[in-house]
Amino acid sequence: MKSIALDSDDIRFYGLFDLEAVSGGFIPWRLPLKFRHLYHPALECKAKDPSGVRIVFLSDTSNLKFSLSVCTVEGQGVDLVVDGELFQTQRFIDSPDKEFVFAELPEGEKRIELWLPTFDNVVVKSLEIDDSASCRSFEDSRKRWITYGSSITQCRGAWSPTHAWPAIVSKNLELNLTSMGFGGQCHFDQTVARAIAAREVDYINMCLGINTYGGSFSPRTWAAAVIGFILTVRDGHPATPITLTSPIYSPDREGSEGATGMTLVLMRQWLQEIIENMRCSGDNNLYYINGLEIFSEDDSYHLPDCLHPSSVGYQMIGDRMTAKIKDMDFWKTLQ
């Protein structure tokens, strides 16, 4: 088999901001690498978790070898997607260093996508195809979508990378995904807002609230921080459709106050008010999605830890988000 250089023009990484060359391979970053020293250490760590990141190319190869290393062996492994359909999932079993071997791929040239795990820092090490196989880059011309949020957007509990709800939505709606779900780190960081503002994008979703329940903000500062985050994004995207998704159901946080008096009930109310006020101020491309319509109390048996959905729960979120987005006023004009 022959090696394909991971930084060659024949393949493309999608769903990331930067690719860092390190000893033995490359680390995909979901935030701009040049600002790494400005991120909170916990955010920096999550930015190196490759949720939604995939390697894409066109090839007529029948066999594929792909190696990477992770920090733990809990990872979901890698999904191989061929012409938009899941071909095979392979997992880490007993070693953080893994060579994935995919055989008997469909004949002829096809679009090959290698979806990386949604969590755990990885080093992508090598890619090999058949000696006689072709390899050329694929340009994803679909509408570009960014979704920002917490661990519920990062989707550690998904069965495999393509079973994360943003991946499901991107497949259903034919969107070019960049997932900015940062487990525990959705705190409206201005560095993140500036990264979104500088990125070419056709549609933005923000799932806001759950990480701030514990005390990041007070009732006085929460709405102001959300507004500031949106306004920073608007500096780069004055007319891009933005949906704000309020928290999904979480039984321990609905009416019970966090350290500074926050509840999920209040957050949903405040997000609606923010959207109404910003629309009154002229932002007519801002829309609200009620998290309870995406995942409600009736679905709570799919919350094994009373916070994070199971893989079945993520599938439900993906399907319901798909339906909600398709019903939005902006969707037809986005096509």
HELIX and SHEET records of a PDB file:
HELIX    1   1 LEU A   33  LEU A   38  5                                   6    
HELIX    2   2 PRO A   41  ALA A   47  1                                   7    
HELIX    3   3 SER A  151  GLN A  154  1                                   4    
HELIX    4   4 PRO A  161  HIS A  163  5                                   3    
HELIX    5   5 TRP A  165  LEU A  173  1                                   9    
HELIX    6   6 GLN A  190  ALA A  198  1                                   9    
HELIX    7   7 ILE A  210  THR A  212  5                                   3    
HELIX    8   8 TRP A  222  GLY A  236  1                                  15    
HELIX    9   9 LEU A  264  CYS A  280  1                                  17    
HELIX   10  10 GLY A  291  GLU A  293  5                                   3    
HELIX   11  11 GLU A  297  HIS A  302  5                                   6    
HELIX   12  12 SER A  311  ASP A  327  1                                  17    
HELIX   13  13 TRP A  331  LEU A  334  1                                   4    
SHEET    1   A 4 LYS A   2  SER A   3  0                                        
SHEET    2   A 4 VAL A 122  ILE A 129 -1                                        
SHEET    3   A 4 LEU A  64  VAL A  70 -1                                        
SHEET    4   A 4 ASP A  97  PHE A 102 -1                                        
SHEET    1   B 5 ARG A  12  TYR A  14  0                                        
SHEET    2   B 5 ARG A  54  SER A  59 -1                                        
SHEET    3   B 5 LYS A 110  TRP A 115 -1                                        
SHEET    4   B 5 VAL A  78  VAL A  82 -1                                        
SHEET    5   B 5 GLU A  85  GLN A  90 -1                                        
SHEET    1   C 3 ARG A  12  TYR A  14  0                                        
SHEET    2   C 3 ARG A  54  SER A  59 -1                                        
SHEET    3   C 3 CYS A 135  ARG A 136 -1                                        
SHEET    1   D 2 ASP A  18  VAL A  22  0                                        
SHEET    2   D 2 GLY A  25  TRP A  29 -1                                        
SHEET    1   E 5 LEU A 175  GLY A 181  0                                        
SHEET    2   E 5 LYS A 143  GLY A 149  1                                        
SHEET    3   E 5 TYR A 203  CYS A 207  1                                        
SHEET    4   E 5 ILE A 242  THR A 245  1                                        
SHEET    5   E 5 LEU A 286  ILE A 289  1                                        
END                                                                             
